[in-house]
Amino acid sequence: MSVEIRGGVELPARREDVTLTTEDGLTLVGELALPERADPVATLVTLHPLPTAGGFMDSHILRKAAARLPALADLAVLRFNTRGTTSPRGTSDGEFGDGVHERADLAAAMAFVTERGLPSPWLLGWSFGTEVALKWGREHPCSGVILLSPPLHRTSIDEVRAWSGDSRPVAALVPEFDDFLRPEEARQKFAVAPNVEVVAVDGAKHLWVGENYTRIVLDEIVRRVNPAAHPLPTRWDGPLASA
């Protein structure tokens, strides 16, 4: 059966509910999606948008990454709710930490990646998740960082500057009509770390609504994380994920 890959289409993968344990004793709920029959070539460690504004592990770009990329690009996708965040998967322990206490949440995710032997972890942050990645990602052996709609509200100029000269690739996908940080201002603010690649996305807004923008984002992710799988197909010939 051939279907167009869009919306809520979920492609086959090995999916399991997981829990992460933080150094301050919290249990975070999440999901790991792996290629159905192959070993993953790389891993996306996802960091969701602001939970106090409705962000969680099922925010649509992250959900679609987990639904599509194990099958289309042989990627492992780890999603989880940061402290105090609720989704259909459940509620993580603790309370929102304004990007500070989430340092321990990211550490727990990276420890899980190590324990499971998942390869080449990339941090994929969206909005608030970019703040966590920029503030604390340098502490971990990630292969690179992808930032979706970075607001740079909680990330200081010194924290951005700290990435200057880092050998790992950092790419910021910035919507033309973002609510918080648009491409020209993004270029100015990231100028203290000139190795950060700012990618302006014409017509896009902060939430990347619309299949066209979903495809652009997932393509840009795969272009960096597994170039051999780029560009992603727009149709799937085969069975869909089992219910």
N, C-alpha and C positions, 0 to 999 in steps of 0.2 A: 504494500500500500504506500502510495506517495502522498505526503501531506506538506503543506506550507508550514514552515517553522515560524510561529508567531504566537503572541499572547500567552495562554496558559499551556501550550503544548509541552509535555514532559517526555523527554527521550529516555531510553533505557540506561540504567546505572545501578550500581550496588549502593544502596542508601541505608545508613544506620543512624539511629539516634545515639548521641554521645553526650557525656557530661565532662566538664572541665573543672578542676579544683584549683582555686587560687591560693596564693601563699598566705592570705589572711583568712583562709578556711571557708570560702564561699563555694557553692556549687553552681556552675553555669550550664544551662541547657543548650544543646546544639544538634547539628546534623553534619555527617560526613558523607559526601557523594563521591564515588569512585567509578572509573570506567568499568563497564560491565564485564569485559573479558580480558582487558589488557592492564598492565601496570601503568600507573600515571607517570607522565614525563615531568610534571611539575605540579605545584600545589598553590591554590589561592586561599589565603587566610583572610577572610572578609571581615570588615568592620563597618557596622551599619550606621545609618543616619541617627540624628538626635532622638533618643527615646522619649524625651519630654515633649517632642513635637510629632510623635507617632512613628518614629523609626524603630525597626527591629530586624531580626534576621531574615524575615520574609519580605522586606522592602523590595520592590519589584525587580530591580536590576540584579540584586544578589540572588533572589529566588530563581530568576531566569538563567543566571550563570550556572547555578546548581542543576537546573533542569536540562540545560543544553550542552555545557562544555565538557562534561565527562564523556559524552558520546561523540561530540564533534571535534574535540581537540585533545582527548586523552588527559584531561586535567582532573586532579582531585580538588574538590571545593569544600572547604570547612566554613560553615556558618554557625554563629552562636549569638545568644542574647547576652549583652554585657550586663553587669550587675543592675538588679532592679528592673530589668526589662522583661516584658511579657509578649508572647506570640502564641499561636496555636500549639507550638511545641511545648510550651510551659513558661514558667517564670523563673528567672535566675535569682539567686539569693542577693541580698544586699540592697543598697540604695544608689541612685545615680551619683556619680562622683565627679561630674563636670570636667571629665577628661583627665583628671589627676589620679583618682583611685583606679581608673580603667587601665592604668599601667600594669596592675597585677592581672587584669583580665587578659591583656595581650600576652603577658608572660605565660599564663596558663595555656593559652592557645598554642604558643610556640613550643612549650614543653610537650603538649600532646602530639604535635607534629614530629618532634624528635622521638617520642616513645613509640609512635606508630611507624617510624621509618619513612615518612612521606618525603618525597624528593623536592628539591629546589623550591622552597616556599617563597611566594611573593605576597606582600601585603596589598590588599585591595580595600582602600577606604573610600567611603562615600560621605560627603558632608561632615558631620561630627566625626565619623570614622577616620577622615583624613587628619583631623586634629590628633587623635590617638596615635595614628601611624607616624606623623611628623614628630610628635613629642617624645615617643618612646621606641619607635622602630629601630633606631640606630643601636639599641642595646642588644639586638638579636641578629643571628646569622641568616637574614633573609637575602634572597637573590636580587630583589628589586622592589620598588614601590609604585603603585598606580593610585592616583588621587582623582576621585570624581567629584566635581563641584566643590573644591576646597574653599571654605569661607574665611579661613585664617582669623577666626574670632578668638580662639583659645590658644593659638600657637604664636609665641612671641617671635620677634624678629631675630633674636639670638638663636631660638630653636630652629628657625628656617636656615639661618646662616651656618649652623652646625653641620648641615648636609653638604656645604660647599666642599668640593674636592672628594666627596665620598665616591668610591669606585663603583658603587651599585647604581644602576639606572633608576631615575625617578621621573615619572611622567605625570603631569597634571592636565586632565581633560576639563576644560573650562567652557561652560555654555556661553554663547553670545549674549543671551538675555538672562543671565543668572541673577537671582534676587540679592546676592550678597557680594560676589566678586566676579567681575567681568574680565574678559581677556586682557585688555590694556592695563588695568590696575593689577591683574595677576602678574603680568610681565614685570611691572615695577616692583611689586613686593617680593617676587622670587629672584630679582636681580642680585640679591645678596648671596644666592646659591645658583650661579649661572649654569651649573650642570643640570639643573631641573628643567626638563623639557615641558614647555607650556604649549598645549594643543588646543587651539580655539575651535569650537564646534559651532558652525553657522546654524542659526535658527533654534538652537537648543535652549531649554530652561533648566533650572536647578534640579528638577525632579525627573528629567529625561523621559517625559511622557511621550508615548507613541512608538510604534514598532520600528520606525525608521531610526530613532535615536537609540533604542535598545540595540539594534544591529550595529550601529556605529560604535557604541561603547564596547560591546562584546568583541567586535573585530579588532578594535584598538588594543584590548587586553590580550587577545590571542596573538596579534602581531608581535608583541613583546615577549610573551611567556612561552609560546610554542609557535614560532614563525612558520614551521612546516605545515601547520594546519590553517594558515591564513591564505586567502579569505575564507570565511565560514560559508558553507552552503546555506541556501534559503529554503531548501526542500529536504525531506527525509524519506528515504525509500526503505521501509522496514517497519517492524512493530513498534508501537509506542510503549512507554513504561506501563507495567501492570499496576492496577489500582491497589 
